[in-house]
Amino acid sequence: MDQIKWAKTLKTIGLHTLFWLLITTYFAWGFGLNINPKKSFINASLYLPGFMIMAYSLDHLLIPKFLLKRKFISFTAGLIITVLLCGAYTSLAQISININSQLKGMTVLIGKNVLPFFHVGGIVISIKLLQYWYEQKQQTLEAEKQKSQAELKLLKAQLHPHFLFNTLNNLYSHTLEQSIHAPEIVLKLSSLLRFMVYESDVARIPLVKEIELLRNYIALEQLRYGDRLDISITISGQVKNFQIAPMLLLPFLENAFKHGTSKQIDQCWIRLDMILKESVMTFKLVNSIEHLNNKNTKHSGGLGLQNVMRRLELLYHGKYKFKTNLLNDVFIVDLEIELEELQEEFKDKLIKQHSL
């Protein structure tokens, strides 16, 4: 901790030293650096105490205490007092120069006594306001980031129970009937829970993991529907080379079952197509629904679908296209996302799992 503090202190000292060297060189150039470099630097150095009075008064008191808090009258009064102090310094400095034969020819009266101090003050104000703007911008970005992260956590917290309760209802119906499929449902449900608890609390997962989650969910629902459900899955492209936000696609599939097939008495069907072309994933899901005799009947997407639409905006803003289409007897989801390439850490895990 002490080393960090010392490093910060040394950095601050170095930056201030560099600033005053640049200021001295700048004014030395104004005093005729090309004619008499030594005299120009000495003359510029005579202004340094006054420059420091102006600079540090602005930096540590006038700007943070008054200007940034919009206390303009207090800031103006403080600036006038600072200018008077600088003027007093120039008068005393000139008296010392006049009685010192070694400083003959030097002067701190150039620029009508105090104009150089206004010049330095303007530089300091510009730097300080630029620094303040940058810090405020960073704070705003951090606040937006924290807000987005908090919102994403809330959306995922809403999503998981919603999915879990639907699956538990499925298991409950099978246990009531003493179905031989109940143990298989428990096994697949435990796999899904393991994923939600241990693997979904990350920003991205391999796309193949999300596909595996979809297949497990479909397997659970097929046990529920039996022969009454006709489902087809088509996946093409280099799915092993990309990653996606966890549990982003599952709500679309869950919506197809909950608001589509579950409301149908007779035969029902679902078609899922996923195509990877370079980094763009096209996801299309079509499911049968009860025939809409009333044109005003609305197909509700439910909480899960609303949440995933919000997650898309937060996670893939400007990188996705999404639309739904409701016909008399089908509901269509079209999603297109530009995915990131799979990170190396995920590649290593997949290789190890495949070798086992």
Salt bridges, closest charged atoms under 4 A:
ASP59 OD2 - HIS60 NE2 3.43
ASP59 OD1 - LYS128 NZ 2.98
GLU151 OE2 - ARG310 NE 2.60
GLU184 OE1 - HIS181 ND1 3.88
GLU199 OE1 - LYS209 NZ 3.49
GLU221 OE1 - ARG224 NH1 3.42
ASP230 OD2 - ARG271 NH2 3.28
GLU254 OE2 - HIS162 NE2 3.97
GLU313 OE2 - HIS317 ND1 2.43
GLU340 OE2 - ARG204 NH2 3.11
GLU344 OE2 - LYS347 NZ 3.54
